[in-house]
């Protein structure tokens, strides 16, 4: 494989720590994955944001903010929401669904 001068220069900077390497920059942030999965799970159970919030003992605006990715949920909140939705907490954090869709 041939890099050429520019390629070797970039590789040299990476190896010396001069360039921040960002693997998987195309992947969704975990907060956005959670937001998408929360909305899908809530809709699959035909729950409104208000009903989910009431059952999980949180504010409806908080559910809205979680589903928009504005706020990050604590691990305790993830557990409460999963319990209300009747799913395992890890299902809310999976990058892909069981069907292989992202």
KAWONOR-V772846 format. One record per residue. N is the residue number from 1. RES is the residue in three letters. SS is DSSP state (a for helix, b for strand, c for the rest). NEAR is the number of other C-alpha atoms within 8 Angstrom. D_LAST is the distance of its C-alpha to the last C-alpha in Angstrom with 1 decimal. Layout:
n = [N N]
res = [RES RES]
ss = [SS SS]
near = [NEAR NEAR]
d_last = [D_LAST D_LAST]
This chain:
n = [1 2 3 4 5 6 7 8 9 10 11 12 13 14 15 16 17 18 19 20 21 22 23 24 25 26 27 28 29 30 31 32 33 34 35 36 37 38 39 40 41 42 43 44 45 46 47 48 49 50 51 52 53 54 55 56 57 58 59 60 61 62 63 64 65 66 67 68 69 70 71 72 73 74 75 76 77 78 79 80 81 82 83 84 85 86 87 88 89 90 91 92 93 94 95 96 97 98 99 100 101 102]
res = [UNK UNK UNK UNK UNK UNK UNK UNK UNK UNK UNK UNK UNK UNK UNK UNK UNK UNK UNK UNK UNK UNK UNK UNK UNK UNK UNK UNK UNK UNK UNK UNK UNK UNK UNK UNK UNK UNK UNK UNK UNK UNK UNK UNK UNK UNK UNK UNK UNK UNK UNK UNK UNK UNK UNK UNK UNK UNK UNK UNK UNK UNK UNK UNK UNK UNK UNK UNK UNK UNK UNK UNK UNK UNK UNK UNK UNK UNK UNK UNK UNK UNK UNK UNK UNK UNK UNK UNK UNK UNK UNK UNK UNK UNK UNK UNK UNK UNK UNK UNK UNK UNK]
ss = [c c c a a a a a a a a a a a a c c c c c c c c c c c c c c a a a a a a a a a a a a a a a c c c c a a a a a a a a c c c a a a a a a a a a c c c c c c a a a a a a a a a a a c c c a a a a c c c c c c c c c c]
near = [2 3 7 6 6 7 8 9 8 8 8 8 10 11 7 6 7 7 6 6 5 5 4 5 5 4 5 7 6 8 9 10 13 14 12 9 12 10 9 8 9 13 9 7 7 6 10 8 10 9 8 15 13 10 8 9 6 9 9 11 6 10 12 9 10 13 12 9 11 7 9 7 8 6 6 7 8 11 10 9 11 12 10 10 10 6 8 9 11 6 8 12 10 10 8 8 8 5 5 6 6 5]
d_last = [33.3 34.9 33.7 36.6 38.1 35.2 32.7 35.1 35.7 32.0 31.6 34.8 33.6 30.3 32.5 34.9 32.3 33.0 29.4 26.5 23.9 20.3 17.9 14.2 15.0 12.0 9.7 9.3 12.3 12.2 14.0 11.4 8.8 11.8 12.7 9.7 9.9 13.7 13.9 12.0 14.2 17.2 17.0 16.5 19.8 21.4 22.3 23.3 22.7 26.4 26.4 23.7 25.5 28.8 27.7 26.2 29.2 27.6 28.1 26.2 25.9 24.2 21.5 21.1 21.0 18.4 16.1 16.8 16.3 20.0 21.0 19.7 20.4 22.8 22.2 24.8 23.0 19.7 21.9 23.8 20.9 19.4 22.9 23.3 20.1 21.2 18.2 18.2 17.5 15.0 12.6 12.5 11.7 9.0 6.2 4.4 6.3 9.5 8.9 6.6 3.8 0.0]
